[in-house]
Amino acid sequence: MSDLLNTAFEKIHITLDEAQHDKLLSYMEGILEYNRNINLTSITDPEEFVMKHYVDSAVICQLKEYQNAEKIIDMGTGGGFPGIPLAAVSPEKRFTLADSLKKRLNVIENLCGRIGIANVETVHGRAEDIGRNPAFRKQYDLCVSRAVANLSVLAEYCLPLVKTGGYFIAYKGPDIEEELGAAKKAIRILGGKTDRVEELHTEMFHHNLIVIRKVSETPSRYPRRAGTPGKSPIR
């Protein structure tokens, strides 16, 4: 497993030190242990876990928008992805992991305390409520999300959290042209502008990272009340 972790990360140009390696290994073991009782991931094979949760999350590290960010929020973190792998390899950055399910966040907090990932805090709540809370709104250099949601909906969840001049980066699969086109109006209304799409095609995965720059403040009426963005995306 040690060789697998190191080799996998080297393929995306990240060399793990001993502390980073041990934290990632311990976190995976902890998630798989908790997963017996709490639904955290459908991926239980360690090799697949490393590729689809760790490497898939950390691929963003090569982007300048990530490298320049100091304060990052992961919206809809689930079992801690991409936030925990990023926090483990970037201890100099501060991370907030947000999710609507408190049980998941309890696991993340317990594991971070146990294995010494100190640059992570969690916030429990609906994305719409978090985005209207002054403690989180306009507070981040970067928002990232691997959540399975339409880009129009994700933009309404994420852009309110980002400072003007900051970025929202959505992890998406290979076919995004139609979704990106449908989200164009929402991104503009919410104060964003699509900077570019980074296509990352390796032997392990085929990704599109949609890089959206926050060019103006999000109007105060957004995000709308909980449940509305998903039911009635901005079109």
SULHU-V210134 format. One record per run of one state. SS is the DSSP state (@ for helix, = for strand, . for the rest). FROM is the first residue (numbers start at 1). TO is the last residue. If there is no record, write none. Layout:
BEGIN
{{SS;FROM;TO} {SS;FROM;TO}}
END
This chain:
BEGIN
{{.;1;1} {@;2;10} {.;11;17} {@;18;34} {.;35;45} {@;46;62} {.;63;63} {@;64;67} {.;68;70} {=;71;75} {.;76;82} {@;83;89} {.;90;93} {=;94;99} {.;100;101} {@;102;115} {.;116;119} {=;120;124} {.;125;126} {@;127;132} {.;133;139} {=;140;145} {.;146;150} {@;151;161} {=;162;172} {.;173;176} {@;177;182} {.;183;183} {@;184;189} {.;190;191} {=;192;201} {.;202;205} {=;206;214} {.;215;227} {@;228;231} {.;232;235}}
END
